[in-house]
C-alpha cells in the first residue's frame, strides 16, 4: 500500500511539474487570464497535495493509525479537484459544453479538505 501511494504521488508531482512548464511556456498566450490563473491554481494544488501524500506515505510506519483510507481520499480529492479544472479549461478553450464537470471541482476540494482535517485530528489525538 505504501509503495503504491509513493509511486502515484511521485507520478502526480512529475505531472504537475510538466504541466507547470507547459503552462509557463505554451499556454500563456493561448488561455485568457482567468483560465491561466485557474490552471496555475490546479498545478500548484496538485504539486502541494501530491507532495504531502508522498511525504505521509514515505513515513507511514511512524503513524499509529491506518492511513490507507485517508491517503486514498486525499488522492481522489486531489484528482477530482485538479483534473476537473484542467478539463474545464480545455473544454472552454475548445468551446465544448462543460456539463457536469463544474460541480466536480468543489467536491474534490471538499474531499481533500475533510481528509486533511481527519488526518490532522488523528495525528493530534494519537
Secondary structure as GFF3:
##gff-version 3
##sequence-region A 1 126
A	DSSP	alpha_helix	2	22	.	.	.	ID=ss1
A	DSSP	pi_helix	23	27	.	.	.	ID=ss2
A	DSSP	alpha_helix	33	58	.	.	.	ID=ss3
A	DSSP	three_ten_helix	60	62	.	.	.	ID=ss4
A	DSSP	alpha_helix	68	93	.	.	.	ID=ss5
A	DSSP	alpha_helix	101	125	.	.	.	ID=ss6
###
